[in-house]
């Protein structure tokens, strides 16, 4: 990444507050442009920590996140490390499982016994030895100028990737550190800032004297409870709102089987929807599952004894009890309190040409669309594109980023809130399943004109605002046309095309439709 930008005459000094995922990726992008970066993080270096404290230990990476990593040469590394998930696996109370694929064109893939599909996975896991230690400085960056077939080949199945938060954070820090213009300052907590002048003051753990630093640009990537954002809130004209939902979350674990394999089909995001609450599970590299229970706080509080907990799980998640094990379920459940979930909206994201907030600091969202990290990574990519377009002129870059990104960020915050209702309740309703089938058929027939909402959000770089407006247009079209008419028409058309395509005289080669990245 060193010295990649030769167009700008002036090299900037940039202070990044926050060394998490978005902050460390932002450091990679600024370093790529040849600027000097000082990254300050209140906690210890995650690469030196045996235990990872913080939010969910694994994440769902989609196309937006991969695209951002591709620009700094890290997409291939994370794809090799991640576990592809090709759809949702819905668990009913009676133990039945039903797959809902992300890619509507792969209908031939049905339930698989994971024990019969381990050859490829075992081989790939043996190749993870080098990847599992991103703290070593041997991270090889791919050439971002080369096209990545995995991302752009429409014939490949659409998947999101389950990735380790700790691995990804370590990878990004190590990649940024390879550039001599990047300087890390861990155990430094921001205590004061004059964002008009780019002046900051930090308290270093174990020392009485404060550390002061001034830069051309201060970037707040310090999360949902951002200290930099609190400075912005003191200024007139700054709009801010936050919403805590009534549900909390608590993490559990499904261990590998006795023979060291996955206990469930590994290439799915597993969901146990139960109306007002739900549970999800994402696969890990060690063949365990990170299980997250989302539930109203009052329900968590009511499960105050091991007996009540086991009774509740046996009634609502009977298949999960056997997978987790009663002893581990009790131990994990009572080991910690459930965490809260907050959604944050604010604007503007900048002050003049000296300060900017990105990631959760600008637009924290509930996790139900899996877009928090992906949106934060997209912030970094879009900011870099503006830096390139305006030759690093911050007086032009920051206002444009703030103006164009805010509407998109608020759109995905709203979609994330809606998706919780879908995941915990609607996936069990016939009307939802009917609409999904209809969207799949229309997408198959008109791939450029009718892209389903989830597909456009997860498998394209289309703006979130455009994704939402497309969905609203689709809803109006179906409402105006009439559900019955649409259904009959499409069924007739589908039967006709099926018969026509099966004819031996047909000479047309059909291609799988692809998501058009707008």
Secondary structure, 3 states (H helix, E strand, C coil): CCCCCCCCCCCCEEEEECCCHHHHHHHHHHHHCCCEEEEEECCCCHHHCCCCCCCCCEEEECHHHHHHHHCCCCHHHHHHHCEEECEEEEECCCCCEEEEECCCCCCCCCCCCHHHCHHHHHHHHHCCCCCCCCCCCCCCCCCCCCCCHHHHCCCCCCCEEEEEHHHHHHHHHHHHHCCCCEEEEECEEEEEEECCCCEEEEEECCCCCEEEEECCEEEECCCCCCHHHHHHHCCCCCEEEEEEEEEEEEEEEECCCCCCCCCCCCCCEEEEECCCCEEEEEECCCCCEEEEEEEEHHHHHHCCCHHHHHHHHHHHCHHHHHHHCHHHHHHHHCCCCCEEEEEEEEECCEECCCEEECCHHHHCCCHHHCCHHHHHHHHHHHHHHHHHHCCCCHHHHHHHHHHHHHHHHHHHHHHHHHHHHHHHCHHHCHHHHHHHHHHHHHHHHCCCCCCCHHHHHHCCCCCHHHHHHHHHHHHHHHHHHCHHHHHHHHHHHHHHHHHHHHCCCCCCCCCCCCCCCC
